[in-house]
């Protein structure tokens, strides 16, 4: 994943449903759970990536879930838009990937092959 940017979604402008917490981070006022914070990203997939990885590893690392696929009809090719949901501290932390290169790298240890999430 590269060219990761924060998105301003049209739905977040609805102040009866979303409260701006800080740049790019919103609280979903219709969700009473503690995982009611949202952040949206656009990113470009690398030639050898699919839409599942490293996305799944990002969700695991930051304890997040996919809350929406905004403009899903535009999510074709190698540019994807996605909204994450989670607790505030996790949503805040995931914003560190903006402008970074995120990918999976295989490595071997003890004769086993593992995959590590790299953020640089």
C-alpha angles and dihedrals in degrees: 000000000000140000089046112182136169115252129216104215122205091230091060089065089070099099093192089063105027134040120200107233097175137326107324095352121106136178115225103226092194092061115074094188121104088243091068098116121109139196127175128210140185117207141168121235118226119240093260097044131092125203093263103059133079085011093072090051091051090052090050096044094051098033092239138138134210107260098176145356099218115207088004090177086064092052094097130119116008101324116086133182119203139168120215125205129200147105116323096251091052094046090049091050095050091059086076088081092067109118093006133115111243122189145140121254125194120223136171127233126171092351092305126111117228135178123228127194110235123199116185 
